């Protein structure tokens, strides 16, 4: 399995944590004057859908150099990138942007173990990447 965002290939594949959280159909129910209910249903479009890639259990740790490259991509205002995920014969390609509306940032990683001082580029980090589909 290979995952890349804007030309940055992830060290290890991360879990798509919210793959099935986003409903494809939304509805609203409004009470009518006569006591009935008016239901409006509509299909949601792909743009705006969240994609959260995250480290879970012992899967998805990223090298410090990859985290730094992802942070650099996320720091470009308004930029869009291609997210590519491939596994065996399955492939997914989406145009995404980093979800920078989050207070903590769109790329959030922490050291996988406690160490003193600055860490080398070969040190692994655990965390999450917050993306949003734009097309």
C-alpha positions in Angstrom: 0.0 0.0 0.0 1.3 3.5 -0.9 0.0 6.8 0.2 1.2 10.2 -1.1 0.0 13.8 -0.7 1.3 16.4 -3.1 4.3 14.3 -4.0 5.2 13.5 -0.4 5.1 9.7 0.1 4.2 8.6 3.6 6.8 6.4 5.3 4.1 4.0 6.5 0.4 3.8 5.6 -1.9 5.6 8.0 -5.5 4.6 8.8 -8.3 6.6 7.1 -10.1 7.2 10.4 -13.3 8.9 9.2 -13.8 7.0 5.9 -17.4 6.0 6.8 -18.3 8.9 9.1 -19.5 11.2 6.3 -23.1 10.4 5.2 -23.8 10.6 1.5 -27.5 11.5 2.1 -28.7 14.3 4.4 -32.2 15.1 5.5 -34.1 17.6 7.5 -37.5 17.2 9.1 -39.8 20.2 9.6 -43.2 20.0 11.4 -46.1 21.2 9.3 -49.0 23.2 10.5 -51.4 20.3 10.0 -49.4 18.1 12.4 -47.4 16.2 9.6 -43.8 16.3 8.9 -42.1 17.7 5.8 -38.9 15.8 5.0 -36.3 17.2 2.6 -33.6 14.8 1.5 -30.6 15.5 -0.7 -27.5 13.8 -1.8 -24.2 15.3 -0.6 -21.4 16.0 -3.0 -17.9 14.9 -2.5 -16.3 18.4 -2.0 -16.1 19.3 1.7 -15.7 15.7 2.8 -13.2 15.2 5.5 -10.3 12.8 5.2 -8.4 12.2 8.4 -5.3 10.0 8.1 -4.1 8.9 11.6 -1.7 6.6 13.4 -3.4 3.8 15.2 -1.9 1.1 17.4 1.5 0.5 15.8 0.5 1.5 12.3 1.3 4.7 10.4 4.4 6.1 12.1 6.1 8.8 10.0 9.7 9.8 9.7 10.5 13.3 11.0 11.5 14.3 7.5 8.1 13.3 6.1 6.3 15.3 8.8 8.4 18.3 8.0 7.6 18.0 4.3 3.8 17.7 5.1 4.0 20.7 7.4 5.6 22.7 4.5 2.7 21.7 2.2 0.1 22.6 4.8 1.7 26.1 5.3 0.9 27.1 1.7 -2.4 29.1 1.9 -5.1 27.9 -0.5 -3.0 25.2 -2.1 -4.6 22.0 -3.4 -2.8 18.7 -3.7 -3.4 15.2 -5.1 -4.0 12.5 -2.5 -3.2 9.1 -3.9 -3.8 5.8 -2.0 -3.1 2.5 -3.7 -3.3 -1.0 -2.4 -3.0 -4.1 -4.6 -5.5 -3.5 -7.4 -7.4 -0.7 -5.6 -6.5 3.0 -6.2 -8.0 6.2 -4.9 -7.1 9.7 -6.1 -8.7 12.9 -4.7 -7.9 16.6 -5.0 -7.5 17.8 -1.4 -6.4 20.7 0.7 -5.2 20.7 4.2 -7.9 21.4 6.8 -6.3 24.5 8.2 -9.4 25.6 10.1 -8.4 23.5 13.0 -6.8 25.3 15.9 -4.0 22.7 16.3 -3.2 22.7 12.6 -3.8 20.3 9.7 -0.7 18.2 10.4 -0.4 17.2 14.0 2.3 14.8 15.1 4.1 13.9 18.4 7.3 11.9 19.1 6.6 8.2 19.3 8.8 8.0 22.5 10.3 10.5 24.9 13.8 11.7 24.1 15.9 14.7 25.0 17.0 17.4 22.5 16.4 17.7 18.8 15.6 14.5 16.9 17.2 13.3 13.7 15.3 13.0 10.5 15.2 9.2 11.0 13.1 9.5 14.2 9.5 8.3 14.0 6.4 10.4 14.9 2.7 9.4 15.5 -0.2 11.7 14.7 -2.9 12.8 12.2 -3.2 14.6 8.9 -6.5 16.5 8.4 -7.6 16.9 4.8 -10.7 18.1 2.9 -11.8 17.0 -0.6 -12.1 20.0 -2.9 -13.1 18.3 -6.2 
